[in-house]
Amino acid sequence: MRTTLHINDFLIQSIKKYAGELNKTEIINQALEEFLARLKREKLKEAFGKIPIDLNVREFRNQESHE
């Protein structure tokens, strides 16, 4: 999707400096992916203690290692 954005050039240049050879599109896409992941983690944190789960961690790890 093409769109016009007004982005702080200092932020873009700083990210390029630390992240390497990313173009603006890659920077924006990665930032959006990280933002979405953070929002999902926050939603999970909100649900902590509200969802009853009967889970044995040792059984889970054992199943995971067999896959």
PDB file as gemmi writes it, atoms N, CA and C in Angstrom:
CRYST1    1.000    1.000    1.000  90.00  90.00  90.00 P 1                      
ATOM      1  N   MET A   1       0.841  -1.158   0.000  1.00  0.00           N  
ATOM      2  CA  MET A   1       0.000   0.000   0.000  1.00  0.00           C  
ATOM      3  C   MET A   1       0.901   1.240   0.000  1.00  0.00           C  
ATOM      4  N   ARG A   2       0.617   2.129  -0.875  1.00  0.00           N  
ATOM      5  CA  ARG A   2       1.359   3.381  -0.928  1.00  0.00           C  
ATOM      6  C   ARG A   2       0.616   4.420  -0.108  1.00  0.00           C  
ATOM      7  N   THR A   3       1.387   5.223   0.621  1.00  0.00           N  
ATOM      8  CA  THR A   3       0.798   6.285   1.416  1.00  0.00           C  
ATOM      9  C   THR A   3       1.837   7.377   1.640  1.00  0.00           C  
ATOM     10  N   THR A   4       1.382   8.528   2.009  1.00  0.00           N  
ATOM     11  CA  THR A   4       2.282   9.641   2.303  1.00  0.00           C  
ATOM     12  C   THR A   4       2.346   9.821   3.808  1.00  0.00           C  
ATOM     13  N   LEU A   5       3.559   9.872   4.323  1.00  0.00           N  
ATOM     14  CA  LEU A   5       3.765  10.033   5.762  1.00  0.00           C  
ATOM     15  C   LEU A   5       4.737  11.169   6.017  1.00  0.00           C  
ATOM     16  N   HIS A   6       4.560  11.837   7.126  1.00  0.00           N  
ATOM     17  CA  HIS A   6       5.512  12.847   7.565  1.00  0.00           C  
ATOM     18  C   HIS A   6       6.274  12.234   8.735  1.00  0.00           C  
ATOM     19  N   ILE A   7       7.503  11.796   8.467  1.00  0.00           N  
ATOM     20  CA  ILE A   7       8.300  11.072   9.450  1.00  0.00           C  
ATOM     21  C   ILE A   7       9.501  11.922   9.836  1.00  0.00           C  
ATOM     22  N   ASN A   8       9.815  11.923  11.105  1.00  0.00           N  
ATOM     23  CA  ASN A   8      10.958  12.651  11.615  1.00  0.00           C  
ATOM     24  C   ASN A   8      12.229  12.094  10.971  1.00  0.00           C  
ATOM     25  N   ASP A   9      12.890  12.915  10.143  1.00  0.00           N  
ATOM     26  CA  ASP A   9      14.083  12.474   9.417  1.00  0.00           C  
ATOM     27  C   ASP A   9      15.215  12.088  10.365  1.00  0.00           C  
ATOM     28  N   PHE A  10      15.324  12.787  11.504  1.00  0.00           N  
ATOM     29  CA  PHE A  10      16.366  12.445  12.471  1.00  0.00           C  
ATOM     30  C   PHE A  10      16.190  11.012  12.967  1.00  0.00           C  
ATOM     31  N   LEU A  11      14.933  10.613  13.222  1.00  0.00           N  
ATOM     32  CA  LEU A  11      14.678   9.243  13.680  1.00  0.00           C  
ATOM     33  C   LEU A  11      15.079   8.227  12.615  1.00  0.00           C  
ATOM     34  N   ILE A  12      14.710   8.480  11.373  1.00  0.00           N  
ATOM     35  CA  ILE A  12      15.055   7.557  10.282  1.00  0.00           C  
ATOM     36  C   ILE A  12      16.567   7.449  10.144  1.00  0.00           C  
ATOM     37  N   GLN A  13      17.267   8.574  10.150  1.00  0.00           N  
ATOM     38  CA  GLN A  13      18.728   8.560  10.003  1.00  0.00           C  
ATOM     39  C   GLN A  13      19.394   7.863  11.194  1.00  0.00           C  
ATOM     40  N   SER A  14      18.864   8.077  12.390  1.00  0.00           N  
ATOM     41  CA  SER A  14      19.423   7.411  13.574  1.00  0.00           C  
ATOM     42  C   SER A  14      19.249   5.903  13.491  1.00  0.00           C  
ATOM     43  N   ILE A  15      18.074   5.476  13.053  1.00  0.00           N  
ATOM     44  CA  ILE A  15      17.830   4.034  12.911  1.00  0.00           C  
ATOM     45  C   ILE A  15      18.754   3.448  11.858  1.00  0.00           C  
ATOM     46  N   LYS A  16      18.907   4.136  10.736  1.00  0.00           N  
ATOM     47  CA  LYS A  16      19.820   3.658   9.697  1.00  0.00           C  
ATOM     48  C   LYS A  16      21.240   3.526  10.236  1.00  0.00           C  
ATOM     49  N   LYS A  17      21.644   4.467  11.074  1.00  0.00           N  
ATOM     50  CA  LYS A  17      22.989   4.453  11.649  1.00  0.00           C  
ATOM     51  C   LYS A  17      23.206   3.192  12.489  1.00  0.00           C  
ATOM     52  N   TYR A  18      22.223   2.847  13.308  1.00  0.00           N  
ATOM     53  CA  TYR A  18      22.378   1.720  14.218  1.00  0.00           C  
ATOM     54  C   TYR A  18      21.964   0.387  13.616  1.00  0.00           C  
ATOM     55  N   ALA A  19      21.017   0.393  12.690  1.00  0.00           N  
ATOM     56  CA  ALA A  19      20.482  -0.854  12.150  1.00  0.00           C  
ATOM     57  C   ALA A  19      21.168  -1.283  10.865  1.00  0.00           C  
ATOM     58  N   GLY A  20      21.936  -0.423  10.277  1.00  0.00           N  
ATOM     59  CA  GLY A  20      22.609  -0.803   9.043  1.00  0.00           C  
ATOM     60  C   GLY A  20      21.845  -0.359   7.818  1.00  0.00           C  
ATOM     61  N   GLU A  21      21.942  -1.150   6.790  1.00  0.00           N  
ATOM     62  CA  GLU A  21      21.427  -0.778   5.470  1.00  0.00           C  
ATOM     63  C   GLU A  21      19.939  -1.098   5.298  1.00  0.00           C  
ATOM     64  N   LEU A  22      19.110  -0.528   6.131  1.00  0.00           N  
ATOM     65  CA  LEU A  22      17.668  -0.666   5.953  1.00  0.00           C  
ATOM     66  C   LEU A  22      17.155   0.550   5.203  1.00  0.00           C  
ATOM     67  N   ASN A  23      16.209   0.328   4.286  1.00  0.00           N  
ATOM     68  CA  ASN A  23      15.596   1.482   3.638  1.00  0.00           C  
ATOM     69  C   ASN A  23      14.374   1.915   4.464  1.00  0.00           C  
ATOM     70  N   LYS A  24      13.772   3.020   4.094  1.00  0.00           N  
ATOM     71  CA  LYS A  24      12.653   3.564   4.881  1.00  0.00           C  
ATOM     72  C   LYS A  24      11.502   2.576   4.993  1.00  0.00           C  
ATOM     73  N   THR A  25      11.194   1.900   3.904  1.00  0.00           N  
ATOM     74  CA  THR A  25      10.095   0.934   3.928  1.00  0.00           C  
ATOM     75  C   THR A  25      10.387  -0.190   4.916  1.00  0.00           C  
ATOM     76  N   GLU A  26      11.618  -0.705   4.896  1.00  0.00           N  
ATOM     77  CA  GLU A  26      11.988  -1.777   5.825  1.00  0.00           C  
ATOM     78  C   GLU A  26      11.929  -1.298   7.273  1.00  0.00           C  
ATOM     79  N   ILE A  27      12.365  -0.067   7.498  1.00  0.00           N  
ATOM     80  CA  ILE A  27      12.335   0.494   8.853  1.00  0.00           C  
ATOM     81  C   ILE A  27      10.896   0.601   9.344  1.00  0.00           C  
ATOM     82  N   ILE A  28      10.015   1.147   8.513  1.00  0.00           N  
ATOM     83  CA  ILE A  28       8.612   1.312   8.906  1.00  0.00           C  
ATOM     84  C   ILE A  28       7.950  -0.041   9.126  1.00  0.00           C  
ATOM     85  N   ASN A  29       8.172  -0.983   8.199  1.00  0.00           N  
ATOM     86  CA  ASN A  29       7.564  -2.312   8.346  1.00  0.00           C  
ATOM     87  C   ASN A  29       8.035  -3.005   9.617  1.00  0.00           C  
ATOM     88  N   GLN A  30       9.331  -2.934   9.893  1.00  0.00           N  
ATOM     89  CA  GLN A  30       9.855  -3.572  11.103  1.00  0.00           C  
ATOM     90  C   GLN A  30       9.295  -2.893  12.353  1.00  0.00           C  
ATOM     91  N   ALA A  31       9.207  -1.577  12.332  1.00  0.00           N  
ATOM     92  CA  ALA A  31       8.651  -0.856  13.474  1.00  0.00           C  
ATOM     93  C   ALA A  31       7.190  -1.250  13.707  1.00  0.00           C  
ATOM     94  N   LEU A  32       6.431  -1.382  12.629  1.00  0.00           N  
ATOM     95  CA  LEU A  32       5.029  -1.783  12.761  1.00  0.00           C  
ATOM     96  C   LEU A  32       4.906  -3.206  13.296  1.00  0.00           C  
ATOM     97  N   GLU A  33       5.763  -4.108  12.816  1.00  0.00           N  
ATOM     98  CA  GLU A  33       5.748  -5.487  13.313  1.00  0.00           C  
ATOM     99  C   GLU A  33       6.087  -5.539  14.801  1.00  0.00           C  
ATOM    100  N   GLU A  34       7.087  -4.769  15.215  1.00  0.00           N  
ATOM    101  CA  GLU A  34       7.471  -4.748  16.625  1.00  0.00           C  
ATOM    102  C   GLU A  34       6.383  -4.116  17.482  1.00  0.00           C  
ATOM    103  N   PHE A  35       5.737  -3.083  16.968  1.00  0.00           N  
ATOM    104  CA  PHE A  35       4.641  -2.440  17.694  1.00  0.00           C  
ATOM    105  C   PHE A  35       3.477  -3.409  17.869  1.00  0.00           C  
ATOM    106  N   LEU A  36       3.132  -4.130  16.814  1.00  0.00           N  
ATOM    107  CA  LEU A  36       2.058  -5.113  16.885  1.00  0.00           C  
ATOM    108  C   LEU A  36       2.401  -6.216  17.883  1.00  0.00           C  
ATOM    109  N   ALA A  37       3.640  -6.695  17.853  1.00  0.00           N  
ATOM    110  CA  ALA A  37       4.062  -7.737  18.801  1.00  0.00           C  
ATOM    111  C   ALA A  37       3.949  -7.232  20.240  1.00  0.00           C  
ATOM    112  N   ARG A  38       4.331  -5.962  20.462  1.00  0.00           N  
ATOM    113  CA  ARG A  38       4.227  -5.383  21.802  1.00  0.00           C  
ATOM    114  C   ARG A  38       2.776  -5.299  22.257  1.00  0.00           C  
ATOM    115  N   LEU A  39       1.886  -4.888  21.347  1.00  0.00           N  
ATOM    116  CA  LEU A  39       0.466  -4.814  21.693  1.00  0.00           C  
ATOM    117  C   LEU A  39      -0.084  -6.196  22.038  1.00  0.00           C  
ATOM    118  N   LYS A  40       0.323  -7.210  21.290  1.00  0.00           N  
ATOM    119  CA  LYS A  40      -0.134  -8.573  21.573  1.00  0.00           C  
ATOM    120  C   LYS A  40       0.367  -9.046  22.929  1.00  0.00           C  
ATOM    121  N   ARG A  41       1.641  -8.727  23.257  1.00  0.00           N  
ATOM    122  CA  ARG A  41       2.186  -9.109  24.570  1.00  0.00           C  
ATOM    123  C   ARG A  41       1.404  -8.421  25.689  1.00  0.00           C  
ATOM    124  N   GLU A  42       1.069  -7.148  25.479  1.00  0.00           N  
ATOM    125  CA  GLU A  42       0.299  -6.419  26.494  1.00  0.00           C  
ATOM    126  C   GLU A  42      -1.071  -7.045  26.701  1.00  0.00           C  
ATOM    127  N   LYS A  43      -1.708  -7.470  25.610  1.00  0.00           N  
ATOM    128  CA  LYS A  43      -3.011  -8.137  25.723  1.00  0.00           C  
ATOM    129  C   LYS A  43      -2.887  -9.431  26.510  1.00  0.00           C  
ATOM    130  N   LEU A  44      -1.805 -10.192  26.242  1.00  0.00           N  
ATOM    131  CA  LEU A  44      -1.587 -11.432  26.982  1.00  0.00           C  
ATOM    132  C   LEU A  44      -1.359 -11.155  28.462  1.00  0.00           C  
ATOM    133  N   LYS A  45      -0.616 -10.094  28.762  1.00  0.00           N  
ATOM    134  CA  LYS A  45      -0.374  -9.734  30.161  1.00  0.00           C  
ATOM    135  C   LYS A  45      -1.682  -9.381  30.859  1.00  0.00           C  
ATOM    136  N   GLU A  46      -2.572  -8.701  30.144  1.00  0.00           N  
ATOM    137  CA  GLU A  46      -3.872  -8.344  30.717  1.00  0.00           C  
ATOM    138  C   GLU A  46      -4.684  -9.589  31.055  1.00  0.00           C  
ATOM    139  N   ALA A  47      -4.512 -10.638  30.276  1.00  0.00           N  
ATOM    140  CA  ALA A  47      -5.273 -11.864  30.478  1.00  0.00           C  
ATOM    141  C   ALA A  47      -4.663 -12.750  31.560  1.00  0.00           C  
ATOM    142  N   PHE A  48      -3.452 -12.425  32.014  1.00  0.00           N  
ATOM    143  CA  PHE A  48      -2.773 -13.252  33.002  1.00  0.00           C  
ATOM    144  C   PHE A  48      -3.642 -13.403  34.250  1.00  0.00           C  
ATOM    145  N   GLY A  49      -3.861 -14.643  34.632  1.00  0.00           N  
ATOM    146  CA  GLY A  49      -4.664 -14.932  35.806  1.00  0.00           C  
ATOM    147  C   GLY A  49      -6.150 -14.991  35.544  1.00  0.00           C  
ATOM    148  N   LYS A  50      -6.577 -14.649  34.337  1.00  0.00           N  
ATOM    149  CA  LYS A  50      -8.000 -14.654  34.012  1.00  0.00           C  
ATOM    150  C   LYS A  50      -8.409 -15.905  33.241  1.00  0.00           C  
ATOM    151  N   ILE A  51      -7.423 -16.609  32.700  1.00  0.00           N  
ATOM    152  CA  ILE A  51      -7.709 -17.805  31.914  1.00  0.00           C  
ATOM    153  C   ILE A  51      -7.200 -19.012  32.685  1.00  0.00           C  
ATOM    154  N   PRO A  52      -8.096 -19.890  33.104  1.00  0.00           N  
ATOM    155  CA  PRO A  52      -7.629 -21.075  33.840  1.00  0.00           C  
ATOM    156  C   PRO A  52      -6.923 -22.053  32.892  1.00  0.00           C  
ATOM    157  N   ILE A  53      -5.682 -22.360  33.215  1.00  0.00           N  
ATOM    158  CA  ILE A  53      -4.902 -23.280  32.391  1.00  0.00           C  
ATOM    159  C   ILE A  53      -4.320 -24.350  33.300  1.00  0.00           C  
ATOM    160  N   ASP A  54      -4.602 -25.593  32.970  1.00  0.00           N  
ATOM    161  CA  ASP A  54      -4.015 -26.708  33.696  1.00  0.00           C  
ATOM    162  C   ASP A  54      -2.879 -27.235  32.836  1.00  0.00           C  
ATOM    163  N   LEU A  55      -1.677 -26.764  33.099  1.00  0.00           N  
ATOM    164  CA  LEU A  55      -0.543 -27.071  32.242  1.00  0.00           C  
ATOM    165  C   LEU A  55       0.616 -27.567  33.089  1.00  0.00           C  
ATOM    166  N   ASN A  56       1.160 -28.692  32.684  1.00  0.00           N  
ATOM    167  CA  ASN A  56       2.348 -29.224  33.320  1.00  0.00           C  
ATOM    168  C   ASN A  56       3.526 -28.877  32.419  1.00  0.00           C  
ATOM    169  N   VAL A  57       4.412 -28.020  32.885  1.00  0.00           N  
ATOM    170  CA  VAL A  57       5.512 -27.526  32.071  1.00  0.00           C  
ATOM    171  C   VAL A  57       6.412 -28.661  31.609  1.00  0.00           C  
ATOM    172  N   ARG A  58       6.677 -29.620  32.469  1.00  0.00           N  
ATOM    173  CA  ARG A  58       7.542 -30.751  32.081  1.00  0.00           C  
ATOM    174  C   ARG A  58       6.919 -31.558  30.937  1.00  0.00           C  
ATOM    175  N   GLU A  59       5.612 -31.785  31.011  1.00  0.00           N  
ATOM    176  CA  GLU A  59       4.928 -32.505  29.935  1.00  0.00           C  
ATOM    177  C   GLU A  59       4.994 -31.705  28.638  1.00  0.00           C  
ATOM    178  N   PHE A  60       4.784 -30.409  28.734  1.00  0.00           N  
ATOM    179  CA  PHE A  60       4.822 -29.543  27.560  1.00  0.00           C  
ATOM    180  C   PHE A  60       6.198 -29.588  26.908  1.00  0.00           C  
ATOM    181  N   ARG A  61       7.249 -29.449  27.698  1.00  0.00           N  
ATOM    182  CA  ARG A  61       8.610 -29.497  27.154  1.00  0.00           C  
ATOM    183  C   ARG A  61       8.917 -30.851  26.553  1.00  0.00           C  
ATOM    184  N   ASN A  62       8.431 -31.906  27.178  1.00  0.00           N  
ATOM    185  CA  ASN A  62       8.648 -33.261  26.656  1.00  0.00           C  
ATOM    186  C   ASN A  62       7.962 -33.424  25.302  1.00  0.00           C  
ATOM    187  N   GLN A  63       6.725 -32.943  25.188  1.00  0.00           N  
ATOM    188  CA  GLN A  63       6.016 -33.001  23.904  1.00  0.00           C  
ATOM    189  C   GLN A  63       6.714 -32.171  22.854  1.00  0.00           C  
ATOM    190  N   GLU A  64       7.180 -31.009  23.255  1.00  0.00           N  
ATOM    191  CA  GLU A  64       7.853 -30.099  22.336  1.00  0.00           C  
ATOM    192  C   GLU A  64       9.137 -30.711  21.783  1.00  0.00           C  
ATOM    193  N   SER A  65       9.868 -31.433  22.622  1.00  0.00           N  
ATOM    194  CA  SER A  65      11.133 -32.025  22.175  1.00  0.00           C  
ATOM    195  C   SER A  65      10.923 -33.211  21.244  1.00  0.00           C  
ATOM    196  N   HIS A  66       9.722 -33.806  21.261  1.00  0.00           N  
ATOM    197  CA  HIS A  66       9.427 -34.949  20.384  1.00  0.00           C  
ATOM    198  C   HIS A  66       8.918 -34.516  19.020  1.00  0.00           C  
ATOM    199  N   GLU A  67       8.653 -33.227  18.845  1.00  0.00           N  
ATOM    200  CA  GLU A  67       8.123 -32.747  17.553  1.00  0.00           C  
ATOM    201  C   GLU A  67       9.207 -32.381  16.604  1.00  0.00           C  
TER     202      GLU A  67                                                      
END                                                                             
